[in-house]
C-alpha cells in the first residue's frame, strides 16, 4: 500500500506505483465543469480511478 502521499504529490512522479494488473500508475489532471480533477490511470490496461490506491 502507498504511504501518506497526497494525490498532488503522486502527480509529480516522485514514487513509482504499480497497479494490480502489473502496469505503472500515472496521474493526470482533467479540467471539467470548471474544476480541476486529478485522475489515476493504469498505463497497461487503461483503467482509471479517482485515487491511485483504488488501482492497487
N, C-alpha and C positions, 0 to 999 in steps of 0.2 A: 504494500500500500504506500501511497505517497504521504510524505510528512506534511507539516503545516506550511504549505506553499500556496499562495493565492493564485487565482486564475490569471491575474495580470502578470504575475512573476513567471508563470509557466509559459506565457506567450513569448517571452524573450528567448526561450530555449536554453535556460541555464541547466536544466536537468533532462536527461533523455528518458522518456516514459514509454513503456511498451504496452500494447493492448492485449486482451485475452486471445486475440487471433494471431498474435505474433508481429503485428505491424507497429510502426512508431506512431505515437500520439502527437499530433500537432494542434496548435491553437490558431484560430483565425478570428478576426473581428468582422462582424456583419452589421451594417447600418440599415435598420428597418424601422418603420413607423416613428421616425425621429429619435430613435435611441440606438446607442452603440452596444451591441451584444457580443460577448465572446463565446465562441463555439469550439468544442474539441472534436477532432475527427481522426479516424484511423487511416493512415496512408495506404495500407494493404487492402482493406475491404471497402473503405469509403463510408463506414458507419459514423454517425455523428451524435453528439450529446451535448448537454449544456456544460457539464463538468467532465474533466478528464478521468476522474475516479469512476464515473459510470461506465467507462470503456475498459476498465481494468478487471 
